[in-house]
Amino acid sequence: MRWVIRGLLGLAAIVVVALAVVYAGAEWMLRKAHAVPNESIAVPTDTASIAEGARMARIASCRDCHGREGEGKVLFEAPGLGRIAPPSLARIAATHSNDELVRAVRYGVHKDGSSLMIMPTHALRNLSDQDLGRIVAWIRTLKPGPKDSTATMSYGPIGRALILAGKLPPMATVGKVAEAARPTNMGRYVVDFACTACHKLHQQGVMEDGATKVPALAPMVAAYDPAKLKKLLRTGVGSKPDHGIMSVVARESFAALTDQEIDAVQAYLKGEMDRELDRASPQ
């Protein structure tokens, strides 16, 4: 009986040590400061620019994650894993300068340099200075209200283990890829800052939950009938009535795309598909 008790105590000690290591390791990653550029970009104040900033924030899914009016919300919460809660943009703006908002969106860092989590910086870093300035201008119009979420991000032992294992990585990035103004290839631009938040061009991927499959973007979009693609991106209804998260994102975000922008996206992805087939074909 004594050996059983000693064994259980030993096992409990191992579990406590393992949890301490996981907590400390994840906490170091969450608190680690990242050296990113300090950039000042023009933030317009005219009505047309603010309206376009609101539209671009919608296409980029800012409003899908942070709420339709930027009020913040809880995206996910589960015991052991933690809580994913994008904050109220108005409350963030109240304590951040324009330059700090730019750093958060483009480089994925907090004011203290620690990394944001979940934020799709790998896609948003493609937003031009012009459009990012417009988005910041729209954020500046938001006012804190009673509907604003006050929930905060938190990570349970499983969530911290995922952080430590690199399955839930910090989103800080240091390389600038954005241009000063929108590029002439609007199709590629939209794909880069909006679609690649979830999709890869030629490979199937998975969402952060590790289970939801994400199809390769180029072959899927290239094969769509143009009218049906517009219907999918406007209503979320495509080859089937419900495409899961894609239907939600389409209605909440991509419905703001113009017909010309959708056509440009499809033309770009068809070109990418043709180039991929050329590379794969025997010479």
JOCORHU-V648957 format. One record per pair of residues at least 24 apart in sequence whose ideal C-beta (glycine too) atoms are under 7 Angstrom apart, sorted by sequence separation. I is the first residue (numbers start at 1). J is the second residue. D is the distance in Angstrom with one decimal. If there is no record, write none. Layout:
BEGIN
I/J/D, I/J/D
END
This chain:
BEGIN
233/257/6.1, 106/132/6.5, 105/132/6.2, 230/259/6.5, 233/262/5.9, 102/132/6.1, 230/262/5.5, 212/245/6.7, 229/262/6.4, 84/118/5.7, 102/136/6.5, 101/136/5.1, 117/153/6.5, 226/263/6.8, 229/266/6.0, 98/136/5.5, 101/139/6.4, 168/208/6.6, 226/266/6.3, 167/210/6.9, 221/265/7.0, 221/266/5.7, 93/139/5.1, 93/140/6.1, 222/269/5.4, 125/173/6.0, 221/269/4.4, 222/270/4.5, 93/142/6.5, 129/178/6.3, 89/139/5.1, 94/144/6.6, 121/171/4.5, 128/178/5.5, 130/180/6.7, 117/168/6.8, 122/173/6.6, 126/177/5.9, 127/178/5.9, 128/179/5.1, 129/180/4.9, 130/181/4.8, 131/182/6.5, 218/269/4.7, 222/273/4.2, 90/142/3.9, 119/171/4.7, 121/173/5.2, 125/177/5.7, 126/178/6.0, 128/180/6.4, 130/182/6.3, 217/269/6.4, 89/142/5.5, 90/143/5.6, 91/144/5.4, 117/170/6.4, 118/171/6.9, 125/178/6.2, 128/181/5.5, 90/144/4.6, 117/171/6.2, 128/182/5.2, 218/272/4.6, 219/273/5.7, 43/98/5.1, 115/170/3.3, 116/171/5.2, 218/273/4.5, 88/144/6.6, 115/171/5.9, 91/148/6.0, 115/172/3.7, 90/148/6.6, 218/276/6.6, 40/99/5.5, 39/99/6.6, 88/148/3.9, 38/99/6.3, 41/102/5.9, 88/149/5.7, 87/149/6.9, 39/102/5.6, 108/171/4.0, 109/172/5.1, 60/124/6.2, 85/149/6.5, 108/172/4.7, 107/172/6.3, 108/173/5.7, 85/151/3.9, 107/173/5.8, 126/192/4.0, 127/193/5.0, 36/103/6.1, 60/127/6.8, 85/152/6.1, 107/174/6.8, 126/193/4.2, 83/151/6.5, 85/153/5.5, 70/139/6.7, 84/153/6.5, 123/192/6.8, 124/193/6.1, 83/153/6.4, 123/193/5.4, 36/107/4.0, 83/154/4.7, 123/194/6.7, 190/261/5.9, 201/272/5.8, 70/142/4.8, 82/154/4.9, 106/178/6.7, 36/109/5.5, 62/135/6.9, 69/142/7.0, 82/155/4.0, 123/196/4.7, 71/145/6.9, 82/156/4.6, 122/196/6.8, 123/197/4.0, 191/265/6.0, 202/276/5.5, 34/109/5.4, 56/131/5.0, 74/149/6.7, 81/156/5.5, 186/261/5.9, 190/265/5.2, 71/147/5.1, 72/148/5.8, 73/149/5.3, 80/156/4.5, 71/148/5.0, 72/149/3.4, 74/151/5.0, 79/156/6.7, 80/157/6.1, 81/158/5.0, 82/159/3.8, 120/197/3.8, 187/264/3.5, 191/268/6.2, 56/134/6.0, 57/135/4.9, 71/149/6.2, 80/158/4.3, 81/159/4.7, 186/264/4.5, 187/265/4.5, 191/269/6.8, 33/112/6.6, 34/113/5.4, 56/135/5.6, 33/113/3.6, 187/267/5.5, 188/268/4.8, 33/114/6.0, 34/115/5.9, 53/134/3.3, 57/138/5.7, 187/268/3.1, 32/114/6.4, 52/134/5.2, 53/135/4.6, 31/114/5.5, 185/268/6.5, 30/114/6.5, 53/137/4.9, 54/138/4.5, 49/134/5.1, 53/138/3.5, 50/137/5.0, 41/129/4.4, 49/137/5.7, 50/138/5.3, 44/133/6.1, 43/133/4.8, 44/134/6.4, 118/208/7.0, 41/132/6.2, 42/133/5.1, 50/141/5.9, 41/133/4.9, 45/137/6.5, 43/136/5.0, 44/137/5.2, 43/137/5.1, 26/155/6.6, 59/190/7.0, 60/193/5.8, 61/194/6.8, 26/160/3.6, 29/163/5.7, 60/194/5.5, 22/157/6.3, 29/164/7.0, 59/194/5.3, 36/172/6.8, 61/197/6.2, 23/160/5.9, 26/163/4.4, 19/157/5.9, 22/160/5.2, 26/164/5.0, 34/172/4.0, 36/174/5.3, 22/161/5.2, 25/164/4.6, 35/174/7.0, 37/176/6.5, 34/174/6.8, 29/170/6.0, 22/164/5.8, 64/249/6.0, 61/249/6.3, 64/252/4.6, 63/252/6.9, 64/253/5.0, 61/253/4.7, 59/253/5.8, 58/253/5.5, 59/254/6.7, 59/256/5.2, 58/256/4.4, 59/257/6.1, 55/256/5.0
END
